[in-house]
Amino acid sequence: MASSGFQKTAFVVLLILQVGVAFGWLGGL
């Protein structure tokens, strides 16, 4: 099983990627 620390890190990375894609999409408008 993955440790809670790994899960938290993965969640933060996914959140940053999602925000980055959102800003990239807005910037492309």
N, C-alpha and C positions, 0 to 999 in steps of 0.2 A: 504493500500500500504506500502511496505517496504521502510524504509528511505534510502537515498543515502549512508549513512554511513554503513548500514547493507549490501547493495549491494557491496560496496567497500571491506568490510571485507570478504564477501563470495568469491569475485573474488580472493583476495589475498590467501585465504585458498586453493581454488581449484588450483591456480597456484603453490603453495608450494607442494601440493599433487602430481600434475603432474610432477614437477621437481624431487620429491623424487622417484616416480615410475620410471622415466627415468634413474636416477642414479642407482637405484636398478637393473634395467634390464641390464644396462651396466656392473655393477659389477658382474652379474650372468653369463656373457659370458665367 
